[in-house]
Amino acid sequence: MEFTELEAWRRRHPNYTYWCGYELGGCGGRLTDRLYHDKVCHFAHVAGGPTCGRADTGESSADHLFIKRGLRDLLSKHGQRGDVRTRDLGSGPGGAVDLHLPAARRRLRFQLSRLDYRGWRTANLALGGDVDEVDWLFGSDGPLTEELLARNGYSLRFRLETVGGERRVYVGTRTYDEQSVRWDLLEDCRIERAGLLTPSAAALRVPVQRPEPFAFPLDGPTIFILDKEAPVPDGSPFAADGRRLVMADVKPLGSPVVRAVLSLPDDTALPPAQYVYRAADRARLLVREGADGWAVHLDRFVRLNAHEAVRTGLAGVLPEPPERQPAPASRTRRPNPQPPIAPLRVQPPAANRKQRAKKSVPLTRDQAIVRVRETLRASAPRGSTHHWSALAAQLGEPLTGMSASERIDFLVEVDSPLWDTKAVLSVLLRDDDAGLLPCLPAVLAKLGVRGAEGLSADSPVLLSWVNQETERAIALYAKPSRAVQRRQPVTSPARALTARQGREIGALIRRVQQHQPKQDRFKSRDSTAGERQQVRELLNRVEKRMSVMGGAFKTSKQTRRTLRVARAWLTLAVPGYLIPANPSPLENQALRTSAADVLAQLRGIARALDATKLKYW
């Protein structure tokens, strides 16, 4: 691009001619080189030629040709047969570069143009029609590289750098173990039956024998009855180590009964087939892409009583009580010619008979959840409260025999799922002494309400928050409903400051921090933007892999605590975030944790996930 370079080029190649190349999206017309001393030298179209519509003229506009030439040189170097072609995907001939290896029944695609998930899925099906596997290489990191990383355990990238008049091609590999991408020159790679292998591919690629199924939680309770006589389909794609497959009749909430494959823990004995069961935890629907059928994943279940089982329609009717036969009369006793007149019985009114018959049959747990939810919603517009003992006496079982932990789980299901457009109905319940339920903080913590952990039912902070949530319930369930603010965390109310007061307080805090010892300052506030980005990306990857692996990865209490601390750390580490006046124990731990500690703990969870994945898949 310098005039001295162009002059030397002209002397070396006096007879060269130049043309606008079709493979670059050009018009095919004649070009001439232009020499300038005051600006960059360049090519220009000769006057009178065709109109050129080439859009991209930068140094990256010929990247597909450098990739194509590099792949052909690599095939020749390793003596492999293959077909290399560039693809026009609608924006020019440089949309992609495909390498077909017929002997290995494999394709490689270097994707240069932008692509979303639906476009990738369509292209992947088209490319995989006559091969066993397709390897995708993307020029930038994004949602599709994250998707392939979750599916395969690794993802491939490529980039090009200008060296003199050439563009050198690099191939990168990334795994869950490695936070950064390892780059190797394309000319240093090799092509084998396994595809394109970088010098460090053997150490980086994670062999995945069976891709784990995709799991979707089922809303509400799931009822089922086993059918041990029905055989499980041969070669079921849902067979896995530590799991047992059986056939069952399954009835999800609000759906008809369907015959399905049931995946149960292998270390649990199969229950008797004549009873009906309910999933104790939320069931999950397993789906494998590219395979027909689906399965229901359960870890724990409980048996329904006879009355509950009959209502599901999966069990037979209750047996009629045997009729009592009158005792035979004695032969020596003479029959009374005038039988005694039976006393008249006063029949109760029809309403009382219906109410008595209704009370005679106890409610199921699911019915009790619906009844309590409807009762609280009906009283919410008035702000009325209910005593738990009175509610239990009115509805009977199963409310009367609940333990403290069962009551917490029951109220969590009453308020689940909790959205911003709903209010927490449990705030309308009271204990016998007219105070809040002792289990309310635990219920709020399980529902995901921030700041409720470690509080007592008589905490002033909790009482203030309950009053705010009660006002939200009155507005949301009134007819017509009124707009309300978003639900706030259970923290001390903060007074709004003016801009001048905020600046003065900020300056005071900085002066105090400058004179404080290093160990007394909040470590999370000292993090950089890059460290916060690393924590956010690693946390997202860990949570996504835990969701995909489901029950195969046994989540310990320490693991759950680490994830909660990491989420709180990301919130508190944001510059300008107002730290609560009374931080919870979880927030205190997050404030005392540095970015390096959070990353080390998350990497430990990621290694445990990899070990579990290699063990089961």
N, C-alpha and C positions, 0 to 999 in steps of 0.2 A: 504493500500500500504506500510505501515511500517511493519517491521518484527515482532514487538511486537503484532500488531493487527492480523497478520496472525497466530501467535502462539496461541493466545487466541481463534481465530476462529476454529483452528484444534481441540483444547481441547473441545469446545462446540459441534462440529459436526464431530466426528471421522469417521463416516460411510458415509459421503457425497461423491458422485461422481459428476464429472463435464463434460459437453458435449458442443460442439460448436453448438449453437442453429440455427435452420433453420430460425426462425423469425428475426434473426439478420443478415441474409445473409450468415450464416456459412455453413460448410460442414457436420455437424452432427457427427464428429469424437470425440474421447475421449480426454479430457483435463486433465492436472495435474497442481497443484499450485506450483509455484517456490518461495522459500524463499531466500532472499538475505539480507546481512547486509550492502552492499556497493552500492546498487542501488534499484530501485523500485521493489517490489514484483509484480508478474503478473502470468497469466495463459499461458500455452504453450501446443501445440499439442503433443500427445504421438507419438513417432517414429513409422513409419510403417503404419500410418493411411492415409486416403484419402488426396488428394491435396486440400487445402482450398483456395478459391478465395475471401474471405471476404476483402473488401476494407476499410470500415470505422471501426475503433477500438477505437475511442475516447469515452468520457463519454456521448456525445450526440447521439451515434449510436443506443441507445436503447430508445430514446425519444418517438417513436411511441408506444412502449409497455407501458410506464408510462402513456401516454395519454389514451390509450385503457383501462388500468386498472382504471384510474381515472373516465372515463365516465361510466364504468360498476358500480363502487361504487356509483356514483351519481344517476344512474337509480335505484339502489336498495334502496338508502337512501330515494328517493322521491316516491317510488312505481310506477314508470313509466315503460311501455313496450318499448323496443327499441333494435335495432341490431347494434352492434359495430364491425367494421371490419377494418383491416389494408389493404392497397393497395400497390401493386407493380406497379409503373409507369415507369418501365424500368431501374431503377437504384438500385433495391433491394426492399425488403418487407416493408421498412419504408418510402415510398414515400408520403403516406397520410393515414389519419384515418377518416373513415366515420361513422356517427351516423344517423341511420334512425329511425324516430319517426312516425310509421304508423298511430297512432290515430290523430296526429296533421298534417299529410300529409306534413312533413317537413324533410329536411336533413341538417346536419352540416358536413362540411369538414374541417379538420385540414390539411392544405397543408404544408408539410415539404420540398418537392423537389421544385426546381425552376420551374417557369411557366411564359410564356409570354401571351400576350393578346389573340392570336389566340388559344393557347392551353387551356386557361381559358374558352373562349367562347364555344369551343367544349365540354369540360368537364361539363360546366354549363348546356348545353342543354341535355347532357346524364343523368346527375344527376336529372334534373328537369322533366324527362319524366313521372314519376308516383307520383309526389308531387306538392304542390302548391308553395313552396318557398325553396330556398337553401341559407343557411348562410355559408359564407366563412371566415375562420380564417387563417391568414398568420403569419409566424414566423418572418418576417422582413418587414419594411416599404419600399415601392417602387411604381412604376407606377400603379400596380394593386390595391393597397390600396387607392391610390389617385383616381382611376377610380371609385371604389365602394363608396368612400366618396362623390364624385360628384353625383353619381346615387342615393344613399340611404340617404345621410345626415349623415351617420356614417360608421365606419369600425371597424372590430374586429381583434385583434391580439392575439398571445399566445407566451409565453416564458417559459423556464424551468431553474431552479436553483438547484444546488447540495447542499443537506443538509445531512451530514453524508454519508450513503450509498444509499440515495434516491434522486430522481429527482422530485422536486415539480413543479406542473404545475400552471401557472398564465394565466388569461384571461384579456386582455385589451380592452378598448373601447375608441374611439376617435370621436369627432364631430368637426364641424366648430367653435363652440363656445369655445371649449377647445383646446389650443395649444398642450398640452401634453396628453399622453395616461394614463388613469386611470386603474390601475392593481388590480385584485382581485384573490385570490386563487380559483382554480377550485373546491375544496371541499366546498367553501363557496357559490358557485353558486347554482342555482336551475334550474330544467328542467320542463317547463310547455308547454302549447299548443303554446305559442309564441316562443318556442325554448329555447336556453340556455340564461338565464338571470343572469347577475352579480348583486351584491348587489346594485350598483348604476345605473343599466340599465334603470330604470324608468325615472331617471333624465337626462340620456345621450342620449338615442335613440330618434331620430326625426321621428315621424310618417309621412310617405309620402303616401298620399292617391292616388295621380296620379303622376307618374314620368313625369317631364317636357320633351317636345319634343326636339330633337336635331335640331339645326338650322345651315344652311349652306347658306352663302351669295351668291346671284345670280349676276354674272358679267354683267355689262351693264344695259341699261334701260329695263324695263318690261312693256309691253303694255297689256291692258285687256279691255274687255267689259262684263258687267254683264248680266246674264240670270236669272231674278227673278222668272221665271216660273218653272225652273228646281229645284226639291227638293234636299236638302242636305241629304246625306245618314244618316239613323237613327243610333244613337249611335256613331257618329263620334269621334274618339280618339283625335281630335284637338279642341273640345269644351273646352272653358276656360272662367272664369269670366272676364268681361270687354272686351270680343271679340265677334264678330258676324260672323257667317259662311254663305257664299253665294256661289252659283255656278257661274263660269265665264269661258269665253274663254280667255286663257292667251297666250301671245306670248313673250317669253324671246328673248334676243338679239341672232341672229344667229340660232334660232330654229323655227320649225313649230308651228302652233297654237295647243294647247292642252286644253282639258276640265279639269278643276281642281277646288278644293275647295279653296276659298279665305277667309282669316281671316282678318277682318277689325275691327277697334276700335268700341266698342259698343256705345260710346257717339257721333259718327258721323252719320248723316243721310245718308241713302243709296242714291247715286247719280242716276239720270235718266239713264235708261237702254239703251236708243237709242244712247248714245254717247260713244266715245272711250277715255280711260284715260291712263295716264302714271304715274308710281310710282315716286313720288318726291324724295324719299330716296331709298337707295338700298334695294331691296326686299330680303326676306330670304325664303329658302325652309325648311319646317318643316317635320321631319320624326320621328316617334315613333318606337322604336325597338320592334319587335314582333307583330306589327300591320300592316295591309295591307294599302297601299295608302300613300298619302302625301298631303300637303297643302302649299299654298303660303301666307306668312305673310307680310302685308303692313300696314304702319302707315299713310302715307300721299300720295295724288295723285292729279294730275292736268288734266284738260280736254284738249284734242287735238282739234285744229281747223279742219274745214271740209276737207281742202286739206291734212293735216297730217293724218287724220283718214282714208281717202281713200287709201293713200299709204300703210297703215298697212294691208289692206285686210280684216279688221274686220267690216268696215262700208260699206254702199251702195254707189253706184256711185253718183257723183254730178248731180243734175237735170239740164237738158238742158235749156238754156234761152228761153223763149217763142218767137216765130217768130212774127215779126211785120207785121200786115196786112195793106195793102195800104188803105188809106182813100177813101171812095166811091166818085165817081165823081158826080158833080152837074148836075142835069138834064138840066139846062138852058145853061150849057157850052158845046159848040160844041167841039168834039175831034179834035185835030190838025192832019191833014192828014200826016204831016211830023214831026215825033217826033224829038226833039232836039238831036243833036249828043253829046253823053257824052264825056267829055274830057278824053284823054288817061292818065292813071296812070302808072308811071314808077315802075315796080316791083323791090323790093330790091333783091340783090343777095341771093342765098340759104343760104350761111354762116351767113349773117346778119339776115335772117328770123329765123334760128335756134337759134342764140344767143339771139334775142329778145324774142322768145318763152321761152327760158330757163330762162331769167331774169324775166319773168312775173310771175312765180310761186315761192313764197318765200321758202327758205330752212326751214326744221324743225330744232329743236335744235340739235338732234342727227346727222343730216347731216352736220350742221355747225361745230360741234365738229370734225367730220372726215375731212372736208375740211380744217379747220385750222391746224389740226395735219399734214395732207399731205403737205400743203404749207410750214410749218416750217421744216419738215423733208427734203423736196426738197432743201431748201436753207441752211440747216445746214452744208453740206460739204464745202460750200464757206464761212461760217461764216456771211452770209448776215442777216440783220435785217429788220423788217417790222414795219411800223407805224400802230398803232391800228386803227386810223381813216381811213387810206387808205384801210386796210383790211376790215373794216366795210362797206366802200363805195363799195368795190368790191363784197362782198358777200351779202350785204343787211340785211334783217331781218334773224335771231333775234339779230344780233350783234348791229344794229343801236339803238335799244331801250333798251339796258341793263343798269341797275343801277350798282352802285359800288359793292354791295354784289353779284348781279347776275353775274357780270364779274369775281369775285373771284371764285364762284362755277363753272363757265364755264371753266376757265383755269385749275382748279383742275381736271376736267374730261378730259381735253385735255392731261394732263400729267399722268393720272392714267391708270393702276397701275404703280408706280414708282419703278423700280428695279435698281440694280447696273449696269446692262447691258444697261441702257437707260440714256439719258441726259434730263435735264429739258428744254423743248422746249420754255417755257415762257420767258427765258432769252433773246430770240431773238426778243422780242416785245419791241417797244419803244413808248413813249408818243409823243405828237405833238411837244414838244420842244427837241426831240431827246434824252431825258433822259429815265431812266427805268420807267416802269409803277408804279404808286404809290401803286398799290395793290400787287406788286410782293412779299413783305415780308409776307403778309397774305396768299398768295398762297403757298409759300414755307412752312410756318408753318402748313397749312392744309395737305400738302403732307408729312409731317413728317421730313423735313430737320431741323436738330438741329441748334440752334443759330440764327434763323431768326426772332424770336419773339421780338417785341419791336423796331425793326430797321426801319429807314426811307429809302426811295428809293435812296436818295443821300448819304447814309452812305459810307464812304471809305471802311469799312470792306465788305459791300455788293457788292460794285463795284469790289473789288478784287476777291471775290468769283464768281461773274458773269463772269469775264474774264476766270477764271479756268474752269467753267462749259461750257463756249462757246468752249474752246479748246477741252474739252471732247466730245462735240457734233460734232465738225469737225472730230475728229478721229473715233467716233462710227458710224457715218452715211456716212463716205467716202466709196468708192468702189475701192478696198476692204477696209474693216474696219481695224482699228489698235487697239492694246491693250492699255488700259488706266488704270490709278490707280482708286481705289474706290473713290466714292464721299466723299468729306470732309465736316464737318460742317461749318457753316458760322461763323468763328471765326478769330481773328487776326492771321496772319501767324507767326508761332514760328520758331526761328532759331535753327538749330540742334547744340547740344552741344557735346563736347568731353567727354569721361569718366571722365577725371580729373576735367573739369569744372562742370560736374554734381555733383561730390563728394563735390567740394568746395561750390557750391550753396546750396546743401543739408545741409552741416554743418552750413552755414550761416543762413539758415531758422530755423534750430533747435535752434541755439543760440538766434535768435530773438524771437522765440516762448517761450523759457524759461524765457525771461524777459518781455513778454507780459502779461497783465491781462488775466484771464481765459475767460472773456466774449468776448475778442477780437479775440480769436482763433476760427478756424473753428470747429464747433461741429461735423460735419459729419466725419472729419478726426480722431476724437478721438474714433470712434467706434471699437469694437472688431470683430474678425472673426465670433464668434457665433451670435452677433447682426446682422451682415450683412446677415448671413444665415437665421435668423428668418425673416428679412424684405423680402428677396427674396422669401422664401416659402409662406409667407402670401400674398404677392403681386400676385404671380402666382395663388394661390387659389381664390383670389378675382376676378381677371380678367377672370379666367376660369368660375366661377359661373355667372358672368355678361354676358359672351358670351352665356352660356347655357340658362339663363333666358330671354335674349333678351329684347323685349319691355315691359315685365311685370315689370321690374325694371326701374323706371324713374330716369335717371342719371342727377343729378343737376350739375350746373357749378362748385360748390365747390368740388363735388366728382371727376369730371374730373381733376380739378386743383390738388387735393390731389394725384391722380394716377400719374400725370406728375411729381410732386415734388418727389414722391417715386422713380420713374425710374431714375430721375436725381441724386437723393441721392445715389442710388446704384452705379452709374457710378463714381461720384466724391469721394465716400468713399473708393474706391479701393486704397490700398497702392501703392504709386509710380505714380498715375495718375497725369498728369500735368494740373493744374488748368488754364483755359484760362486767358489771360491778362485782358480781358474785359468781365467778366461773364455776362450772360443775367440775367434779373430779376428772371427768374425761377431758374437758377443755384445759384444766390445769396441766394434765399430762402432755397434751398436745403443745401447749405453750412452752414447756420445758424440753421438748424434743427438737433436735436439730434436723436439717434436711438429710444429712448423711445417715442419721439413725433411722429415719423413716424409710429411706431407700434400701438400707441394709435389711430391715425387717421384711419389706415387700419382696426383695430378691430371695429371701429365705422361703417365703411362701411360694414364689414362682418355681424354685428348685423342687419343693415338695410336690407341686403339681406335675412337673415333668417326670418325677420318679413314679408317681401314680399312673401317669399316662403310659409310660413304658411298661409298667407292670401289667396293666389291664388291656392295653391295645398294642 
